[in-house]
Amino acid sequence: MAQKMLLEPDSTVARPLDVDFGLSEVKVDPRCCYRVVLKKGLDGWIVAKCVDIKGAVSQGKSVQEALKNIIEAISAILEDVYGEVQEFSIFVREEK
């Protein structure tokens, strides 16, 4: 809570006043962002691996399918570890 300080006349000591400025505590819950690497496999499938979460690997016939599957894999692991899944985003990098 923000406090206003009052400096008394002819004093060098400030004392706090209990004044509510109408400011509420701002609770910021940053969205997690996980890094995902896409790589084309020898069989033509796209392999998606999350480098931030051990065991989060998936694949798909297309980039869209691989991304959908890796998001499901990340969600499943997070739910298993934490009991619930918070909203998250992914940062995708393609390797050749």
MARLUM-527554 format. One line per field, with one value per residue: residue in one letter; x, y, z of N, C-alpha, C in turn. Coordinates in steps of 0.1 Angstrom, whole numbers, plus 5000, padded with zeros to 4 digits. Last residue first. Example, Ala and Ser with C-alpha at 12.3 -4.5 7.8 and 13.67 -1.06 7.14 Angstrom:
BEGIN
bagu	[S/A]
n_u	[5128/5132]
n_v	[4978/4943]
n_w	[5071/5078]
ca_u	[5137/5123]
ca_v	[4989/4955]
ca_w	[5071/5078]
c_u	[5129/5132]
c_v	[5000/4967]
c_w	[5079/5078]
end
This chain:
BEGIN
bagu	[K/E/E/R/V/F/I/S/F/E/Q/V/E/G/Y/V/D/E/L/I/A/S/I/A/E/I/I/N/K/L/A/E/Q/V/S/K/G/Q/S/V/A/G/K/I/D/V/C/K/A/V/I/W/G/D/L/G/K/K/L/V/V/R/Y/C/C/R/P/D/V/K/V/E/S/L/G/F/D/V/D/L/P/R/A/V/T/S/D/P/E/L/L/M/K/Q/A/M]
n_u	[5172/5148/5128/5113/5088/5076/5044/5026/5000/4980/4986/4972/4977/4996/5023/5028/5006/5004/5028/5024/5002/5012/5032/5015/4999/5020/5027/5004/5004/5029/5023/5003/5017/5036/5025/5025/5044/5055/5072/5083/5092/5112/5117/5112/5127/5126/5103/5102/5088/5094/5075/5083/5101/5120/5138/5122/5127/5121/5116/5116/5104/5103/5076/5066/5040/5029/5029/5008/5008/4989/4992/4972/4956/4952/4940/4956/4950/4971/4985/5017/5048/5070/5103/5124/5132/5112/5097/5067/5069/5061/5046/5041/5018/5021/5006/5008]
n_v	[4735/4746/4772/4781/4797/4801/4800/4806/4798/4796/4767/4737/4718/4701/4702/4678/4674/4699/4699/4677/4686/4709/4698/4683/4703/4716/4696/4694/4719/4717/4696/4708/4729/4715/4681/4657/4659/4653/4660/4663/4669/4661/4691/4721/4737/4729/4709/4699/4683/4672/4664/4638/4628/4610/4626/4656/4690/4706/4732/4740/4763/4777/4792/4815/4824/4856/4870/4885/4910/4930/4959/4970/5001/5033/5051/5061/5065/5072/5075/5090/5088/5116/5127/5150/5175/5204/5227/5209/5175/5158/5129/5106/5082/5049/5022/4988]
n_w	[4599/4623/4634/4665/4683/4714/4728/4759/4783/4812/4832/4842/4871/4883/4877/4862/4846/4833/4819/4802/4787/4775/4758/4741/4729/4716/4698/4682/4669/4656/4638/4623/4611/4596/4591/4604/4635/4670/4700/4734/4763/4779/4797/4784/4767/4741/4726/4693/4665/4633/4605/4582/4564/4574/4586/4598/4602/4633/4655/4689/4712/4744/4761/4783/4806/4813/4845/4863/4886/4903/4920/4946/4939/4950/4965/4985/5018/5043/5071/5069/5085/5091/5088/5103/5105/5110/5106/5101/5091/5063/5056/5030/5022/5009/4992/5000]
ca_u	[5172/5161/5129/5125/5092/5085/5056/5029/5014/4981/4984/4979/4969/4982/5017/5038/5011/4993/5026/5035/5001/5001/5036/5025/4993/5012/5037/5008/4993/5027/5034/5000/5006/5041/5027/5028/5032/5057/5061/5086/5081/5103/5122/5105/5125/5139/5104/5108/5088/5096/5081/5075/5093/5107/5142/5128/5122/5131/5110/5124/5101/5110/5085/5069/5052/5026/5034/5011/5012/4993/4991/4984/4956/4960/4932/4956/4948/4963/4977/5002/5039/5062/5090/5119/5139/5116/5109/5074/5065/5073/5044/5049/5022/5019/5013/5000]
ca_v	[4728/4742/4761/4782/4786/4807/4793/4808/4799/4800/4781/4744/4726/4699/4713/4683/4663/4694/4709/4676/4674/4710/4707/4676/4693/4723/4700/4683/4715/4727/4694/4696/4732/4724/4694/4656/4660/4654/4655/4661/4675/4651/4677/4711/4741/4728/4720/4696/4695/4669/4676/4644/4639/4604/4619/4643/4680/4700/4724/4738/4751/4776/4781/4813/4816/4843/4869/4871/4907/4916/4953/4963/4987/5024/5044/5069/5055/5078/5064/5092/5083/5105/5126/5136/5167/5190/5228/5222/5185/5164/5142/5110/5096/5058/5035/5000]
ca_w	[4586/4619/4625/4656/4674/4705/4724/4745/4779/4798/4830/4831/4863/4886/4885/4872/4854/4841/4829/4811/4794/4784/4769/4749/4737/4726/4709/4690/4677/4666/4648/4631/4619/4607/4587/4590/4627/4655/4693/4720/4755/4775/4794/4792/4781/4748/4735/4706/4674/4647/4612/4592/4559/4568/4574/4599/4593/4624/4645/4677/4705/4731/4759/4769/4803/4806/4832/4861/4872/4903/4906/4942/4943/4942/4956/4972/5007/5033/5065/5071/5075/5096/5082/5104/5094/5114/5114/5100/5100/5069/5060/5041/5020/5020/4991/5000]
c_u	[5180/5161/5144/5126/5104/5091/5063/5041/5015/4996/4985/4976/4978/4972/5003/5031/5020/4998/5015/5032/5011/5000/5025/5029/5002/5005/5030/5018/4997/5015/5033/5011/5002/5029/5032/5030/5036/5043/5064/5074/5086/5092/5111/5110/5119/5138/5117/5108/5093/5096/5081/5082/5084/5098/5130/5131/5129/5124/5121/5117/5110/5108/5090/5079/5054/5039/5032/5016/5015/4996/4997/4982/4969/4959/4940/4947/4947/4962/4967/4995/5024/5051/5083/5105/5134/5123/5114/5086/5073/5068/5056/5047/5030/5024/5011/5009]
c_v	[4715/4734/4758/4770/4790/4796/4802/4801/4802/4802/4784/4758/4732/4708/4711/4693/4669/4683/4705/4686/4673/4698/4708/4685/4686/4714/4708/4687/4704/4724/4704/4694/4720/4726/4703/4670/4659/4655/4656/4655/4674/4656/4668/4697/4731/4732/4719/4709/4691/4682/4672/4655/4645/4615/4613/4637/4667/4690/4719/4728/4751/4763/4780/4802/4815/4837/4855/4869/4892/4912/4939/4957/4981/5010/5035/5062/5063/5068/5070/5080/5087/5101/5114/5136/5153/5184/5214/5222/5198/5176/5147/5125/5100/5072/5043/5012]
c_w	[4588/4606/4622/4647/4665/4696/4714/4741/4764/4794/4816/4831/4852/4878/4889/4882/4865/4851/4839/4822/4805/4793/4779/4761/4746/4735/4719/4701/4687/4675/4659/4642/4628/4616/4599/4584/4612/4648/4678/4713/4740/4766/4790/4787/4790/4762/4743/4714/4688/4655/4627/4599/4570/4563/4567/4586/4595/4615/4636/4668/4692/4725/4745/4768/4788/4803/4826/4847/4872/4889/4907/4928/4939/4948/4947/4962/4994/5021/5055/5065/5079/5086/5089/5098/5094/5102/5119/5110/5098/5078/5068/5044/5032/5017/5004/5000]
end
